[in-house]
Amino acid sequence: MTENEKYLVENYKTICYNVNEASAKYADGRKVRIMGVTKTVDPQLVNRSIDLGVDLLGENRVQEYLSKKDIYKPCEVQFIGNLQTNKIKYIIDSVSMIQSVGTLPLAQAIDKQAGKHGKVMDILVQINIGSELTKGGFEKEQTDEAIYAIEQLKNVRVRGLMTIPPPGCGEDVFDSMHRLYLDMKENHDHSGCFDTLSMGMSGDYVTAVKHGSTLVRVGTALYGARIYKK
Ligand SMILES: *Cc1c(COP(=O)(O)O)cnc(C)c1O
């Protein structure tokens, strides 16, 4: 048994406990989904986590995902990474949502592929809430207009917002993201399915739940430190 395998049970319990506690304390017990973020993680370890109850996986890289997807036990998968338009076709039939839609051309390309595959793809609109140069996503001020444009596309459905707050940022940033989410829900929830705020990672998921997150994306805290192979 590897170190990461040994700690997995305890890690998962801790995360569930913390999420439930934060939800009970700050969010009227709102249901919060826990996503296991699998980049660099051995697919066998991912399968252990599915055995424990993890029912949603987050994938960052198309190539890596394709090499692992047939090893995974049955589990819902969503895409959360940088997505090149020419790679959409490889994942569109096996993921339930693309969370990382941070440009209009990407939304348009997903629409086109979804149309070809005869489906409507759920997406989240990614927001660069810290206006960081190194991060993708729409600026807060562009969000309303961006969603309006994406709503015109027939084969995508906007389910909410996704963000990666700057490391170490204050709670005001999480709060401003929550308010943006509520505003956008008010403007764009035409069919009752604008219901997802994907926010919070290993270091900040409790803060995120406190500020309205409905889905936390947890990698390191669940599977252990990532080892990057060259
Ligand atoms: C890697 C990653 C995560 C998980 O990060 P941890 O800090 O390991 O929990 C969450 N979201 C995205 C978009 C990621 O790329």
The ligand as a Tripos MOL2 file, in Angstrom:
@<TRIPOS>MOLECULE
LIG
   15    15     1     0     0
SMALL
NO_CHARGES

@<TRIPOS>ATOM
      1 C1         -5.4920   21.1260   -9.7570 C.3       1 LIG1
      2 C2         -6.8100   21.7970   -9.7150 C.ar      1 LIG1
      3 C3         -7.6390   21.7390   -8.5760 C.ar      1 LIG1
      4 C4         -7.2540   21.0140   -7.3050 C.3       1 LIG1
      5 O1         -6.1760   21.6280   -6.6960 O.3       1 LIG1
      6 P1         -5.7200   21.1790   -5.2150 P.3       1 LIG1
      7 O2         -5.1300   22.3960   -4.6450 O.co2     1 LIG1
      8 O3         -4.7470   20.0690   -5.3850 O.co2     1 LIG1
      9 O4         -6.9390   20.7400   -4.5000 O.co2     1 LIG1
     10 C5         -8.8680   22.3640   -8.6300 C.ar      1 LIG1
     11 N1         -9.2810   23.0340   -9.7370 N.ar      1 LIG1
     12 C6         -8.5120   23.1170  -10.8360 C.ar      1 LIG1
     13 C7         -9.0270   23.8750  -11.9920 C.3       1 LIG1
     14 C8         -7.2680   22.5180  -10.8640 C.ar      1 LIG1
     15 O5         -6.5070   22.6200  -11.9620 O.3       1 LIG1
@<TRIPOS>BOND
     1     1     2 1
     2     2     3 ar
     3     2    14 ar
     4     3     4 1
     5     3    10 ar
     6     4     5 1
     7     5     6 1
     8     6     7 2
     9     6     8 1
    10     6     9 1
    11    10    11 ar
    12    11    12 ar
    13    12    13 1
    14    12    14 ar
    15    14    15 1
@<TRIPOS>SUBSTRUCTURE
     1 LIG1         1 GROUP 0 **** ****
